Amino acid sequence: DPECDIVVCAQFDFSMAGDDMISISSVESNIKWTGEKQPFNSKVEGNKASVRFSSSANEPPEGSKWSLGIVCVPKTEYKSVCEVCDEIADAQVDGPNGDNILKGID
């Protein structure tokens, strides 16, 4: 939808190592987390974004779990980043089924 902005919601411990990286870029914004920096909830201006992941060959620590929720919020509907992330928190905790790595949230 051209009339929305993307909100990114981070959950759990990402357990990123020194050479791991997550980057989210739109025409108007660029957010990049590298190394052991914990991703945070944020708003990405615009309705289209690219997400890039890069990781080392090291195994993540036992029990590592993470979730990155991406929601397009209509520009006419004012919601804070916290409100948006609170709304999808339960779905993020549940995660995808089985060996799936993606889960659509309606």
Summary of the structure (lengths in Angstrom):
residues: 106
radius of gyration: 14.2
end to end distance: 14.8
largest distance: 43.9
contacts: 255
relative contact order: 0.28
helix: 13%
strand: 36%
